[in-house]
Amino acid sequence: MSLWKQWLQQPQRVWLRRALFQVHLWTGLALGVYIVVLSVTGSALVYRRELVALLSTPQPAIDPAARKLSPDELKASAQRAFPDYEITEIKEASTRRTVVVHVMVKRNAETKDRLFNPYTGENLGDAFTWGERAVLWTVRLHDELLFAQRGRFWNGVASALVTLSCLTGAIVWWPGVNRWRRSLIVKSGGGWRRFSWDLHSAMGAWLFLFILMWGVSGFYMGVPEPFTALVDYFWDPNSLEERPGDAALRWLTRLHFGRWPNGSLKALWAVIGLVPAVMFVTGVIMWWNRVVRPRRAREVAESRVAEPV
């Protein structure tokens, strides 16, 4: 049987497939915590704007008919709210819909930036809440692993390895011409071990392009130089108009974050964003059942045989 026919009918016997299986297995295990963290935080950050709006201090809407307090009146309101503090700065900030007054207060080495209602002088809360800090911390964890620019680079390197795991997984997935349809569904009644195998296989097949996109786009955002060099190679780097390569990279970034105006599409992105984490969990279960448990059983059997009677 030729190598090609063997690959089509019995790929499990092809040595290259067995080698790529090892690459896929150990890359996935090595990146496990990274994959879970990036998967969960990425899904949460699809709703980054909504989370910030929910967790930030509510701001009053602009009311053209209402009278704003004078700086002295605002200072008196702030002093009543913080009698032991010195009022160091009062500054109004507004958007198209809201208006608020920032009041900086200081006591010894402690400073606070508080928001006040410009119409009533009410103390609204912190200018930067703990919830907003938590969202920002999650963003830094997802984008740069909490290590600033150096973390962004290593994030890109890890994403390249995720891409490698994704591609090798696609090759390893192929079960042969007579079985590939069965690898697209999760069968019932086979026990939890079989369920883990089917779920890992089916999710990898159906959502391959999503996982590949996240790996490639994460690589681009962490290590952009190879991508921009490729665009410059095929299109004029001195062009003042947007090049097709630039548009492709911009779309790659948009696809990565999935912050669409369409609510259903955004929800879809958030749910599918959890798939890499599920893939890792099911992969670990498969590895444990196929490698660790048999090895432990052999060790137990050998120890019993070696015990003196």
CORMO-V142934 format. One line per field, one symbol per residue. ss: DSSP state (H for helix, E for strand, L for the rest). Layout:
# CORMO-V142934
ss=???
This chain:
# CORMO-V142934
ss=LLHHHHHHHLHHHLHHHHHHHHHHHHHHHHLHHHHHHHHHHHHHHLLHHHHHHHHLLLLLELLLLLLLLLHHHHHHHHHHHLLLLEEEEEEEEELLLEEEEEEEEEELLEEEEEEELLLLLLEEEELLLHHHHHHHHHHHHHHHLLLHHHHHHHHHHHHHHHHHHHHHHHHHHLLLLLLHHHHHLLLLLLHHHHHHHHHHHHHHHHLHHHHHHHHHHHHHHHLLHHHHHHHHHHLLLLLLLLLHHHHHHHHHHHHHHLLLLLHHHHHHHHHHLLHHHHHHHHHHHHHHHHHHHHHHHHHHHHHHHHLLL
